[in-house]
């Protein structure tokens, strides 16, 4: 049965690509190299990496058009469902006893776009370790390291202790790396936190938060940084605050307030 949406976009894509082939006088050898590259992506376990690097942020921008309040961001390829629930005060993201990296307190508030606090919102947080690597993706890291879920309190507030992640290079030895190399581009993403929010009035929202002044903010290989996704951060060296936080040395205070509209497009949970 014909699907009108598929008909519209696929036939336009076909027209666009045929025009592209004529415009650039693409040879058969070049055409076959391109299709072989996509096959190689799948075979290398980089099924979505090539597309995510070049196109995911643009699709996210489409979803964000006309939205009030917070915007969504790319998910990236390293999300895993089912991260452990965290409790305690403050919540601590699972980490090794000798986890490298500057301690960081990530906190903020979840509200509707009109400022109404959203209690019990689920925050599903994941990020890279100090080597730019993710648990269950890169070898030698305990399962669920730097991955966990917590809930906002009665005022919509949340707080979790973790470490500040660094910028990292995406996989560069596979087909995606070959393409980026041929374009003369670097492989770095700026330092970031990944967060999914879930709440009955929001459904599921995906965010990704960046550090002000961080390296590669202006040249993200995935072109996914948006001004609205930048954290407020400060390096805290005040001894009293360090002790209040239960820490022994300076830490990064990182704040972000989520204010999503309940009526915007979302996936039910
Ligand atoms: Fe990431």
Boltz pocket constraint, residues with backbone or C-beta under 6 A from the ligand:
constraints:
  - pocket:
      binder: B
      contacts: [[A, 75], [A, 76], [A, 78], [A, 127], [A, 128], [A, 192], [A, 194]]
      max_distance: 6.0
